[in-house]
C-alpha cells in the first residue's frame, strides 16, 4: 500500500487495482498503521487511485460532511475509445440493476433513479483519448456509464462496451481535495498510462 499522507486521524493512500475499497484496503491500512480505519468513500475493485480514509470517528464524520456539502473534490483520469468533444458538463439519470451489477442511463425519474453529473476536459485526442473528469455526484459506475452512453466507453471496460485494450477499465482517481482543520488538503497521483499519453494532465 502506498501512503501519500498519514497522521493520527487520516490516511491518504493510492488504492491498488483489484482490492476492495471497503474491506481489503482498510484492513491493509490497519495492518500497517494500527488502530481503527473508517471508509468514507469508495472506488470500484477494478479501479485504482487516490483515496482518503479516516482513523477516528470524528475524522470520519468530518470527511462525510465534506462529501455531503460538496467540499470534497474528486478528479479522475480515464482513457476512452473515440474522441469526445474538448470539454463537457453532463447530467444524466442513472438506474442501477443490482442483480447484474450494471448501471443504465434512463430518460425519466422513478424509483431508484439518481441524478449524476460530471465535468470533463479532453487532454489528448486520437483513436483513444485521455480525459480528466471532475465528479459532482458519486454514483456507482458513474464515469464508466456516462461516457459509454455517448459511445466513448473506457478502454478495457468490457462491461460497458470496450472491445479490448486493457485488462481493467483505464480509470484512475488522480486527485482528492478536502477541508481539514482550517486547511485545504490536496493529494494527486497519476498512473503510468496517463503519463505516457502526454503532458498537460
C-alpha positions in Angstrom: 0.0 0.0 0.0 1.4 3.4 -1.0 0.8 6.2 1.5 0.7 9.8 0.4 -0.1 11.2 3.9 -0.8 9.9 7.4 -1.5 11.3 10.8 -3.4 10.2 13.8 -6.7 10.8 12.1 -6.2 10.4 8.4 -4.6 8.1 5.9 -4.3 9.1 2.2 -3.3 6.2 0.0 -3.1 5.0 -3.6 -5.5 2.1 -3.8 -4.2 -0.7 -6.0 -6.4 -2.2 -8.7 -8.0 -5.4 -7.5 -8.5 -4.6 -3.8 -11.9 -3.9 -2.3 -12.1 -0.3 -1.1 -14.4 -1.1 1.8 -12.8 -4.3 3.1 -9.3 -5.2 2.0 -8.0 -1.7 1.8 -8.9 -0.6 5.4 -7.6 -3.9 6.6 -4.3 -3.3 4.9 -4.1 0.2 6.3 -4.8 -1.0 9.8 -2.2 -3.8 9.5 0.4 -1.2 8.7 -0.6 1.7 11.0 -2.7 0.0 13.7 -6.0 1.3 15.1 -9.4 1.6 13.5 -9.9 2.6 9.9 -13.1 4.0 8.6 -14.2 4.1 4.9 -15.9 7.4 3.8 -15.9 7.0 0.0 -15.3 4.1 -2.4 -13.7 3.1 -5.7 -14.7 0.0 -7.7 -12.5 -3.0 -7.1 -11.0 -2.8 -10.6 -10.2 0.9 -10.4 -7.2 2.3 -8.6 -6.1 5.7 -7.3 -6.0 8.3 -4.5 -8.4 7.8 -1.6 -8.7 9.2 2.0 -9.6 7.1 5.0 -10.4 8.2 8.5 -8.6 6.8 11.5 -11.1 8.2 14.1 -14.9 8.6 14.3 -14.5 12.3 14.4 -12.5 12.4 11.2 -15.0 10.0 9.5 -17.8 12.4 10.4 -15.9 15.5 9.2 -15.0 13.8 5.9 -18.5 12.6 5.4 -19.8 16.1 5.9 -17.3 17.4 3.3 -18.7 14.8 0.8 -22.3 15.8 1.6 -21.7 19.6 1.3 -19.6 19.2 -1.9 -16.3 20.5 -0.5 -14.5 17.2 -1.1 -13.5 17.3 -4.8 -12.6 14.1 -6.6 -11.0 14.1 -10.0 -10.1 11.2 -12.3 -8.2 10.4 -15.5 -9.7 8.0 -18.0 -8.7 6.6 -21.4 -11.8 6.4 -23.6 -12.4 5.0 -27.1 -13.0 7.6 -29.7 -12.7 11.4 -29.5 -15.2 13.2 -27.3 -15.7 17.0 -27.6 -12.9 19.1 -25.9 -15.0 19.5 -22.8 -18.4 18.8 -21.4 -20.7 19.1 -18.4 -23.0 16.1 -18.4 -26.0 15.4 -16.3 -27.9 12.1 -16.6 -30.4 10.0 -14.7 -28.9 6.6 -13.7 -30.6 3.4 -12.6 -28.6 0.6 -11.1 -29.5 -3.1 -11.7 -28.1 -4.7 -8.6 -28.7 -8.2 -9.9 -26.5 -7.5 -12.9 -24.2 -5.0 -11.1 -24.7 -2.7 -14.1 -25.9 0.9 -14.4 -28.1 2.3 -17.1 -28.9 5.8 -18.3 -32.7 6.3 -18.2 -35.0 9.1 -19.6 -37.2 9.8 -16.6 -37.2 10.0 -12.8 -38.7 7.0 -11.0 -37.9 4.8 -8.0 -34.2 4.0 -7.7 -33.1 6.6 -10.3 -30.4 9.1 -9.2 -29.1 12.2 -10.8 -25.5 12.1 -11.9 -23.3 15.0 -13.0 -19.7 15.3 -14.1 -17.5 17.7 -15.9 -14.5 16.7 -18.1 -11.9 18.1 -20.4 -10.1 16.2 -23.1 -6.3 16.1 -22.8 -5.3 14.1 -25.8 -7.2 13.0 -29.0 -7.0 10.1 -31.3 -8.5 6.6 -31.7 -8.3 6.7 -27.9 -8.4 9.9 -25.9 -7.3 10.8 -22.4 -9.8 12.8 -20.4 -9.7 14.4 -16.9 -13.0 14.2 -15.1 -14.4 16.1 -12.0 -17.3 14.3 -10.3 -20.1 16.4 -8.8 -22.0 13.2 -7.7 -20.6 9.9 -6.7 -22.8 7.3 -8.3 -21.9 3.7 -8.9 -20.0 3.2 -12.2 -20.9 6.9 -13.0 -17.9 7.8 -15.2 -18.0 4.5 -17.0 -21.7 4.6 -17.9 -21.9 8.3 -18.7 -19.0 8.0 -21.3 -20.2 4.7 -22.6 -23.8 6.0 -23.1 -22.3 8.6 -25.5 -20.3 6.0 -27.4 -17.0 6.7 -25.7 -16.5 3.6 -23.5 -13.5 3.4 -21.3 -10.6 1.3 -22.7 -10.7 -2.1 -21.0 -14.2 -1.7 -19.7 -15.9 -4.7 -21.3 -19.0 -4.4 -19.1 -19.8 -1.1 -20.8 -18.7 -1.7 -24.4 -14.9 -1.8 -24.7 -13.6 -4.4 -27.1 -10.2 -4.8 -25.6 -7.0 -2.8 -25.0 -6.6 -3.4 -21.2 -7.4 -6.0 -18.6 -9.4 -3.5 -16.4 -11.1 -0.1 -17.1 -8.5 2.6 -17.7 -9.8 4.8 -14.9 -7.8 6.3 -12.0 -8.7 8.5 -9.1 -5.9 11.1 -9.7 -6.8 13.9 -7.2 -8.7 14.4 -4.0 -9.1 17.8 -2.2 -10.9 18.3 1.1 -11.0 20.7 4.0 -9.3 19.6 7.2 -8.9 21.7 10.4 -9.0 25.0 8.6 -6.7 24.0 5.7 -7.4 22.7 2.2 -5.7 19.3 1.7 -4.9 18.2 -1.8 -3.2 15.0 -3.0 -2.5 13.9 -6.5 -1.0 10.9 -8.4 -1.1 9.6 -12.0 -0.9 6.1 -13.4 1.8 5.2 -15.9 -0.6 5.1 -18.8 -1.6 8.8 -18.2 2.0 9.9 -18.0 2.7 8.0 -21.3 -0.3 9.7 -23.1 1.2 13.2 -23.0 1.8 16.4 -21.0 -0.8 18.6 -19.5 -2.6 16.0 -17.4 
